[in-house]
């Protein structure tokens, strides 16, 4: 479960930026194509936050959709998985979004 490693990195980044201030909430932007399971991410956060300034923090996940551009016709294609096909029939897509994993907001206090 790679979500534990991801959460450990998030906690480390938050601690580097906020020191030992107590954290109330962390908002993560997670792309639909980032190969992250939201339930596994929440579970990992609950486990990894203990014993840190994030011990009582809430994790909010904001999912961003996968979006690609068709290399044949230029149309935008919404992706729910890491592959897809344009309405023109082409499967050669240039990913534009959906792979993100970024800290969007941290609430201190």
TIDOMAR-517076 format. One record per residue (C-alpha): residue number from 1; x, y negated, z; residue in one letter. Coordinates in Angstrom, 1 decimal. Each point is the difference from the previous one (the first is absolute). Layout:
BEGIN
+-----+--------+--------+--------+------+
! pos !     px !     py !     pz ! code !
+-----+--------+--------+--------+------+
! NUM !      X !      Y !      Z !    A !
...
+-----+--------+--------+--------+------+
END
This chain:
BEGIN
+-----+--------+--------+--------+------+
! pos !     px !     py !     pz ! code !
+-----+--------+--------+--------+------+
!   1 !    0.0 !    0.0 !    0.0 !    X !
!   2 !    2.0 !   -3.0 !   -1.3 !    X !
!   3 !   -2.5 !   -2.4 !    1.6 !    X !
!   4 !    1.9 !    0.3 !    3.3 !    X !
!   5 !    3.2 !   -1.3 !   -1.6 !    X !
!   6 !   -2.0 !   -2.8 !   -1.7 !    X !
!   7 !   -1.6 !   -1.0 !    3.3 !    X !
!   8 !    3.3 !    0.1 !    1.8 !    X !
!   9 !    1.4 !   -2.4 !   -2.6 !    X !
!  10 !   -3.0 !   -2.3 !    0.4 !    X !
!  11 !    0.4 !    0.0 !    3.8 !    X !
!  12 !    3.7 !   -0.8 !   -0.3 !    X !
!  13 !   -0.6 !   -2.9 !   -2.4 !    X !
!  14 !   -2.7 !   -1.4 !    2.3 !    X !
!  15 !    2.3 !    0.2 !    3.0 !    X !
!  16 !    2.8 !   -1.7 !   -1.9 !    X !
!  17 !   -2.2 !   -2.9 !   -0.8 !    X !
!  18 !   -1.9 !   -0.3 !    3.4 !    X !
!  19 !    2.5 !    1.4 !    2.5 !    X !
!  20 !   -1.7 !    1.5 !    3.0 !    X !
!  21 !   -3.2 !   -2.1 !   -0.2 !    X !
!  22 !   -3.1 !    2.1 !    0.4 !    X !
!  23 !   -1.7 !    0.6 !   -3.3 !    X !
!  24 !   -3.8 !    0.2 !   -0.3 !    X !
!  25 !   -0.5 !    0.9 !   -3.7 !    X !
!  26 !    1.9 !    0.9 !   -3.1 !    X !
!  27 !   -1.5 !   -0.3 !   -3.4 !    X !
!  28 !    1.6 !    2.1 !   -2.7 !    X !
!  29 !   -0.7 !   -0.3 !   -3.7 !    X !
!  30 !    0.1 !    3.5 !   -1.5 !    X !
!  31 !   -0.3 !    0.7 !   -3.7 !    X !
!  32 !   -2.3 !    2.7 !   -1.2 !    X !
!  33 !    2.9 !    1.6 !   -1.9 !    X !
!  34 !    2.5 !   -0.2 !    2.9 !    X !
!  35 !   -0.5 !    3.7 !    1.0 !    X !
!  36 !   -1.0 !   -1.0 !    3.5 !    X !
!  37 !   -2.9 !    1.7 !    1.7 !    X !
!  38 !   -1.9 !   -2.6 !    2.1 !    X !
!  39 !   -1.0 !    2.4 !    2.8 !    X !
!  40 !    3.6 !    1.3 !    0.2 !    X !
!  41 !    1.3 !   -3.6 !    0.2 !    X !
!  42 !   -2.4 !   -0.8 !    2.8 !    X !
!  43 !    0.9 !    3.1 !    1.9 !    X !
!  44 !    3.7 !   -0.6 !   -0.4 !    X !
!  45 !   -0.4 !   -3.6 !    1.2 !    X !
!  46 !   -1.8 !    1.2 !    3.1 !    X !
!  47 !    2.8 !    2.4 !    0.8 !    X !
!  48 !    3.0 !   -2.3 !   -0.9 !    X !
!  49 !   -1.3 !   -3.2 !    1.6 !    X !
!  50 !    0.2 !    1.5 !    3.6 !    X !
!  51 !    2.8 !   -1.4 !    2.1 !    X !
!  52 !    0.4 !   -3.0 !   -2.3 !    X !
!  53 !   -1.4 !   -3.6 !    0.1 !    X !
!  54 !   -2.6 !    1.4 !   -2.5 !    X !
!  55 !   -1.4 !    2.5 !    2.6 !    X !
!  56 !   -3.4 !   -1.6 !    0.0 !    X !
!  57 !   -0.1 !   -1.2 !   -3.6 !    X !
!  58 !   -2.6 !    0.7 !   -2.5 !    X !
!  59 !    1.0 !    1.0 !   -3.6 !    X !
!  60 !   -2.2 !   -1.4 !   -2.8 !    X !
!  61 !    0.6 !    1.4 !   -3.4 !    X !
!  62 !   -1.0 !   -2.0 !   -3.1 !    X !
!  63 !    0.0 !    2.2 !   -3.1 !    X !
!  64 !    1.0 !   -1.7 !   -3.3 !    X !
!  65 !   -1.2 !    1.7 !   -3.2 !    X !
!  66 !    2.2 !    1.5 !   -2.6 !    X !
!  67 !    0.2 !   -2.1 !   -3.1 !    X !
!  68 !    1.9 !    0.7 !   -3.3 !    X !
!  69 !    0.2 !   -1.5 !   -3.4 !    X !
!  70 !   -0.3 !    2.2 !   -3.1 !    X !
!  71 !    3.2 !   -0.2 !   -2.1 !    X !
!  72 !   -2.0 !    0.7 !   -3.2 !    X !
!  73 !   -2.9 !   -2.5 !    0.2 !    X !
!  74 !    0.9 !   -2.2 !    3.0 !    X !
!  75 !   -3.2 !    0.7 !    1.9 !    X !
!  76 !    0.0 !    0.1 !    3.8 !    X !
!  77 !   -0.7 !    3.5 !    1.4 !    X !
!  78 !   -1.1 !    0.6 !    3.6 !    X !
!  79 !    1.7 !    3.0 !    1.6 !    X !
!  80 !   -1.2 !    2.2 !    2.9 !    X !
!  81 !    3.0 !    2.4 !   -0.4 !    X !
!  82 !    3.5 !   -0.4 !   -1.4 !    X !
!  83 !   -1.1 !    0.9 !   -3.5 !    X !
!  84 !   -2.8 !   -1.0 !   -2.3 !    X !
!  85 !   -1.1 !   -0.8 !   -3.5 !    X !
!  86 !   -1.2 !   -3.2 !   -1.6 !    X !
!  87 !   -3.3 !   -0.1 !   -1.7 !    X !
!  88 !    1.9 !   -0.1 !   -3.3 !    X !
!  89 !    1.3 !    3.5 !    0.8 !    X !
!  90 !    3.6 !   -0.9 !    0.8 !    X !
!  91 !    1.6 !    1.3 !    3.1 !    X !
!  92 !    3.2 !   -2.1 !   -0.3 !    X !
!  93 !   -0.7 !   -2.5 !    2.8 !    X !
!  94 !    2.1 !   -2.7 !    1.7 !    X !
!  95 !   -0.8 !   -0.2 !    3.7 !    X !
!  96 !   -0.7 !   -3.5 !    1.3 !    X !
!  97 !   -1.2 !    0.7 !    3.5 !    X !
!  98 !   -1.0 !    2.7 !    2.4 !    X !
!  99 !    3.4 !    1.1 !    1.3 !    X !
! 100 !    0.3 !   -2.7 !    2.7 !    X !
! 101 !    0.7 !    0.7 !    3.7 !    X !
! 102 !    0.5 !   -3.4 !    1.7 !    X !
! 103 !   -0.7 !   -1.6 !    3.3 !    X !
! 104 !   -2.6 !   -2.6 !   -0.7 !    X !
! 105 !   -0.6 !   -1.3 !    3.5 !    X !
! 106 !    1.1 !    0.5 !    3.6 !    X !
! 107 !   -2.0 !   -1.4 !    2.9 !    X !
! 108 !    2.1 !   -0.7 !    3.1 !    X !
! 109 !   -1.4 !   -0.4 !    3.4 !    X !
+-----+--------+--------+--------+------+
END
